[in-house]
């Protein structure tokens, strides 16, 4: 469970309050147990990092009064109602008015623990969603390096250590491992962050126009050059130039780039005038650069000029503990982008993610997260799209699974509320959830 999350538990019976609080604490939750709605109200605010569990019948203001206060004062906080047998109809109505779930007395510790755990997962997701929205609106949008593996910890340490300097950095890793993200992080954390970050994929630019792309040209410098063009180096002056797939740079251009880095000036094509530039170079490669130097396809002097600090980015298969955190982050980004609810991963889904090979690395993982948020399963078809030859039983199961999944998404994973909307028993719905792997 995410650090800092807690359970606000309200019960006016002292023995019940103490026993339930201990049960939740033994399950690993941080609990604040209070005797009344009035005592709980000051703790509820829009950024309250947890959930509210309250008995409906309290001395003084009731649990329903507390629910209404929470809806107004802390609208994102999930509220779980504890009800007696005669209060079920009222509790269902309360869920329609915004309660997350209800638990009927007497209840087992496992039932309470599971309901609280799901509610906290939902709250953690919502808090992270809000934080992500703020991040995406800020100047350092998209520069957070996600992961808990030692390798990614080392990457973050290296970035923090060298970002504020102008030292050239070489990022090495397979395609899709996030090399541009690291380059953007270096820029965002540097004194140059208000100046341009310019990216150039050396492997995507035809050799015939590479020099013009890099250094710019004057009008009439060659056939088709109708007007002056500022190159990437000049455009990035004051900021950072990210050269991706640096190993693809033509040898002739390597010589010119080396001279620019040594002298701090460049000449546009068709001009003899020297232009002073101040640019930090961050390069990225997916191959063995020392082998390319030994083969003579990459200049040794330029390699040593660019490779003052090396940041290695291992593939996902070598840091599997990063897969789920990255996937959940990408789901949140997709949920914000597409205005869809962010799903909560089941344990089965987490295991499946960990077991996949991910040859496309982080890029492939991000695409899979987008598909999940959009409701598109692996294979690129809609969840309810079936072949004409599919047997009726299988079609019905696909439809039922899609309806249940959609209802659970709308209720934030609250099974009781979903069962009410679907007009089925909770036990029946739990069975179907298990059968369909939801």
Buried (B, 14 or more C-beta within 10 A) or exposed (E): BEEEBBBBBBBBBEEEBEEBBEBBEEBEBBBBBBBBBBBBBEBBEEEBBBBBBBBBBBEEBBBBBBBBBBBEBBEBBBBBBBBBEEBEEBBBEBBEEEBBBBBBEEEEBEEBBBBBBBBBBBBBBBBBBBEBEEBBEEEBEEBBBBBEBEBBEEBBEBBEEBBEBBBBBBBBBBBBBBBBBBBBBBBBBBEBBEBBBBBBBBEEBEEEEBBBBBBBBBEEBEEEBEEBBBBBBBBBBEBBBBBBBBBBBBEEBBEBBBEBBEEEEBBBBBBEEEBEBEBBBBBBBBBEBEEBBEEEBBBEEBBEBBBBBEBEBBBBEEBBEBBBBBBBBBBBBBBBEEEBBBBBBBEEBBEEBEEBEBEBBBEBBBBBBBBBBBBBEEEEEEBEEBEEEEEEEEBEBBEBBBEBBBBBBEBBBBBBBBBBBBEBEEEEBEEBBEEBEB
